[in-house]
Amino acid sequence: MTTKFEPKCILCVRKAIQEKYCEYHYEALESLRAHYEIWKSRYGDISWDDYLNRLQKMKNTGKWIKEVIEIELKK
């Protein structure tokens, strides 16, 4: 008997769907990417890492976003 291996999200126990993230963490990543474009248009030349660092320090940044930021900053 063989068991089918289902990749898990690198941040939680849910099934990974894309880029090693579950649907919720992947949605957080996509939101980060979309809002980065908005930040660039407002703040000018802001790097991806600077953007992530600023968001990470904000009190109102959500838990899933902060978890994804931690992984993205390690890349």
WODA-V797545 format. One line per field, one symbol per residue. phi: phi as a letter, one per 30 degrees, with the letter a starting at -180 (. if undefined). A space follows every 10 residues. Layout:
# WODA-V797545
phi=???
This chain:
# WODA-V797545
phi=.ccddcdced cacdddcahi cddddddddd dedddddddd ddcidcdedd eddddddddd ddedddddee ddddd
